[in-house]
Amino acid sequence: MKIEHYSFGNITIDGKGYTSDVIIYPDRVYSSWWRKEGHNLQIEDLTDVVKAPPDILVIGTGASGVMKVPKETVAHLESKGIKVYAVRTGEAVDLFNKLQSKTSGGGKTGSVIAALHLTC
């Protein structure tokens, strides 16, 4: 999966456009991602991610970084062996693509999932 374009409220992944928050798995895009508390990411918001589980989770906190990722959420993910990067969505897009290229290019990076808040 490659993110081709991101701007506030819009993202293009492998040629398809989305206008709602997404979770990008290695083989699919979940395009109806909602969080229990909107701008506060909870463990239960990532249940399917934890079941996957990736080696790395890139979290996009929004164009301005409004979505908060509590320490408890990060600690829970890390306790499951998942490395977490939580950054503004523009930076998350760049990081995801960089990590994906290492994965597909035969590098040592493991599986990568991105959970991206597209607005605020």
N, C-alpha and C positions, 0 to 999 in steps of 0.2 A: 504494500500500500504506500502510495506517495501523495503527500499533500501538495497540490499544485498552486493553490492560491488561498490566502486568508485575508479578509478584511472584516471590520466590525459587522457581526451578524451573518457573515457568509464564509463558506469554506468549500473548496473544490478538492475532491479526493478521487484519484484515478479517473478523472474526467467527469465525475458526477458532482453537482452542486447541492449543498445542504444549507438550510437557514435556521436550524435548531442545534442545540448542543449535541455533541457526538462522542461516542467511544469508538476508537478505531482499534479493532482486533487484527491479528495477522491475516485473517481470511474474510473479514466482513466489517461493515460499519453499522453500528447501532445508532440510528438517527433520531431517536425519541428519548434521549437521556434527560430525566428530571431528577432533581434532588429533593429529599424530604424537607430540607430547610432552605431551599433556594440558593442563597449565597454562602452557605456554611456546609462544607463537604463532610458527610458523615460516613462511617464505616459501611452502613447498610446501603449507601448509594453506590458502592463498589462491589457488591456481593458477587456478581457475575465475573468481575475482573479477578477477584481473589480465587474463584473456582477455576479460572483459565489455566494456571496463574502465569503471568509473565515474569521474566527476570527483571524487567524495568517497566515502571509506570511513569509516563510523562503527564503531568496535570497542568492544563492551561487554566489559569485563574481569571481569565477575561482580559479584554483589551487594556483595561486600567487596573487589573489585579483586584477586583472587588470581591471575588469569591474567596473565602477563607478556608484554609486547610488546617484544622486543629492538630496540635501535636499528637493527640491520642489517635487520630486517624492515620497519621504517618507512622507512629509507633506500631500500630496494629499491622499495617502493610509490611513494614520491615520485619516484624516477628514472623511473617509468612515467607520471608526470604525475597521480598520484592524491593528493589532499589527504587526510591521515589525522588522525582524532580518536580517541584511545584513552582512554576514561574508564569509570568504573564503569557497570554496565549500566543502572541506573535513570536516570542522567544521559544515557547513550547513547540510551535510548528517547525521552526528551524532545528531544534534539538531532535525532535522525532525523525525528521527527514535524515539528519546526519546519522542517528543511531540505526535507522532502517537501512541506510546505504552500507553501513558496516556489517549488518546482519546478512543482507543479500549478497554482499561482496565477498563473503567467506571469512569475514573478520571474527573476532572472538566475542562480539556482543551477542547476548542471547535474545530471546523474544522480547518484543517491545509492544506495549499498548499505550494509547494516548486517550485521555479523558479531557475533552476540551469545552470550556465555557466560551461561547462565541461573542457575547456582548460584554457589557460593563466590566 
